[in-house]
Amino acid sequence: MTASRIGDYLDHIRQAAADAIAFVEGLSKEEFLEDRRTQQAVVVSLIIMGEASTKLMDQYPDFIASHSQIPWRSMRGMRNRIAHGYFDINLEVVWDTIQRALPDLLERLPVDPA
């Protein structure tokens, strides 16, 4: 039996969310919308979060069910929208996600995977 990777996946989500928030620190929305480098960095962070969420959902359904307050499907869905519609990314939604959803996620994300 292989060891659980839940803690690793949660750490990936936590780090990527913290990175995305840090990447826009000190920027206004308008500055973000004009800063392609920061946009790219944030998008990669959102992809990482979605990939880790997908792994958790696929491999640990009981854990997901016991932590239903976390928007696992939303993270996976955002990753899918980015990956499959890259040229149509709505940066307004990305900005709102960074400003509202990610700080809330970091507060609610389980620290101990048990």
C-alpha positions as CSV (number, residue, x, y, z in Angstrom):
1,M,0.0,0.0,0.0
2,T,1.4,3.4,-0.9
3,A,1.4,6.3,1.6
4,S,-1.2,8.9,1.4
5,R,-0.3,12.0,-0.7
6,I,-3.1,14.1,0.8
7,G,-0.8,16.3,2.7
8,D,1.4,16.9,-0.4
9,Y,-1.6,17.9,-2.5
10,L,-2.9,20.2,0.2
11,D,0.6,21.8,0.4
12,H,0.6,22.3,-3.3
13,I,-2.8,24.0,-3.2
14,R,-1.8,26.1,-0.2
15,Q,1.6,27.2,-1.7
16,A,0.0,28.0,-5.1
17,A,-2.7,30.1,-3.5
18,A,-0.3,32.0,-1.4
19,D,1.9,32.5,-4.4
20,A,-0.9,33.9,-6.5
21,I,-1.8,36.3,-3.7
22,A,1.8,37.4,-3.3
23,F,2.2,37.9,-7.1
24,V,-0.4,40.6,-7.1
25,E,0.5,42.2,-3.8
26,G,0.7,46.0,-4.2
27,L,-0.9,46.0,-7.6
28,S,-4.2,47.6,-8.5
29,K,-6.7,45.7,-10.6
30,E,-5.7,48.0,-13.5
31,E,-2.0,47.3,-13.1
32,F,-2.7,43.5,-13.0
33,L,-4.8,43.7,-16.2
34,E,-1.8,45.4,-17.9
35,D,0.9,43.1,-16.5
36,R,1.2,40.0,-18.6
37,R,4.0,38.5,-16.6
38,T,2.0,38.6,-13.4
39,Q,-1.0,37.3,-15.2
40,Q,1.0,34.3,-16.4
41,A,2.4,33.6,-12.9
42,V,-1.1,33.7,-11.4
43,V,-2.6,31.5,-14.1
44,V,0.1,28.9,-13.5
45,S,-0.7,29.0,-9.8
46,L,-4.4,28.4,-10.5
47,I,-3.5,25.4,-12.8
48,I,-1.4,23.9,-10.0
49,M,-4.3,24.3,-7.6
50,G,-6.6,22.6,-10.1
51,E,-4.3,19.8,-10.7
52,A,-3.8,19.0,-7.0
53,S,-7.6,19.3,-6.5
54,T,-8.2,16.8,-9.3
55,K,-5.7,14.3,-7.8
56,L,-7.4,14.6,-4.5
57,M,-10.9,14.2,-6.0
58,D,-9.8,11.1,-8.0
59,Q,-7.7,9.4,-5.4
60,Y,-9.2,10.3,-2.1
61,P,-13.0,10.7,-2.5
62,D,-13.6,10.1,1.2
63,F,-11.3,12.9,2.2
64,I,-13.1,15.2,-0.3
65,A,-16.5,14.2,1.1
66,S,-15.4,14.9,4.6
67,H,-14.2,18.4,3.6
68,S,-17.1,19.5,1.5
69,Q,-16.6,23.2,2.5
70,I,-13.6,23.4,0.2
71,P,-14.5,24.3,-3.4
72,W,-12.7,21.3,-5.0
73,R,-14.8,21.2,-8.1
74,S,-14.4,24.9,-8.6
75,M,-10.6,24.7,-8.5
76,R,-10.7,21.8,-11.0
77,G,-13.2,23.7,-13.2
78,M,-11.0,26.8,-13.3
79,R,-8.0,24.7,-14.2
80,N,-10.0,23.1,-17.0
81,R,-11.2,26.4,-18.3
82,I,-7.7,27.8,-18.3
83,A,-6.1,24.8,-19.9
84,H,-8.8,24.3,-22.6
85,G,-9.6,27.9,-23.3
86,Y,-6.3,29.6,-22.7
87,F,-6.9,32.4,-25.1
88,D,-10.3,33.2,-23.6
89,I,-9.2,33.6,-19.9
90,N,-11.4,36.2,-18.1
91,L,-8.8,38.2,-16.2
92,E,-11.6,39.9,-14.3
93,V,-12.6,36.5,-12.8
94,V,-9.0,35.7,-12.1
95,W,-8.6,39.0,-10.2
96,D,-11.7,38.4,-8.2
97,T,-10.6,34.9,-7.4
98,I,-7.3,36.1,-6.1
99,Q,-8.9,38.9,-4.0
100,R,-11.8,37.0,-2.6
101,A,-11.7,33.2,-3.0
102,L,-8.0,32.5,-2.3
103,P,-7.8,34.2,1.1
104,D,-11.0,32.4,2.1
105,L,-9.6,29.1,0.8
106,L,-6.4,29.5,2.8
107,E,-8.4,30.0,6.0
108,R,-10.6,26.9,5.4
109,L,-8.0,24.5,3.9
110,P,-7.3,21.6,6.3
111,V,-3.8,21.8,7.8
112,D,-3.8,18.2,9.0
113,P,-4.9,15.8,6.3
114,A,-6.3,13.3,8.9
